Amino acid sequence: MERPSLLLKEARRVLDPDGCLVICDADFSKASLCSSASDPLDVCARAFISEFVTDPHIVAKLRPLMTDAGFVVADFDVQSRTIADNDQMLPWVEETAKRMLARGDIGQELFDGLVSEYKRRAAAGTLYGYQVFATAIAKPK
């Protein structure tokens, strides 16, 4: 959302007075695919965030946004998730590398290599991805 305050104000307007609003989102400002300095997979993660995420810091802004829209935050929970052996963050590499390939920033060989490297690390248990997810529950004031 480019203007989450508008969405929250509309949610407040249409929400039943006894209802609650639940928002779940990733804190992309903390996300990483970094296993070493200058890790090429982390370059893909940074590019993914830059190209596909409107505001990587939105989770840090959720409470005041919800309060300003007329809600009382009843619960705010943050969960960390480490990705070490699955394809959960593979789309970050694939989609970013597809755009790089289409722009001519990289060739097919590097595209294939980035995807293969992610899969190799996942299979070997040496992949290190990190994501933070937040859940906010609010009631109308």
Secondary structure, DSSP 8 states (H G I E B T S, - for coil): ---HHHHHHHHHHHS-TT--EEEEEE-GGG-B--SSTT-HHHHHHHHHHHHH-S-TTHHHHHHHHHHHTTEEEEEEEEEEEEESSSSTTHHHHHHHHHHHHHHTSS-HHHHHHHHHHHHHHHHHT---EEEEEEEEEEEE-
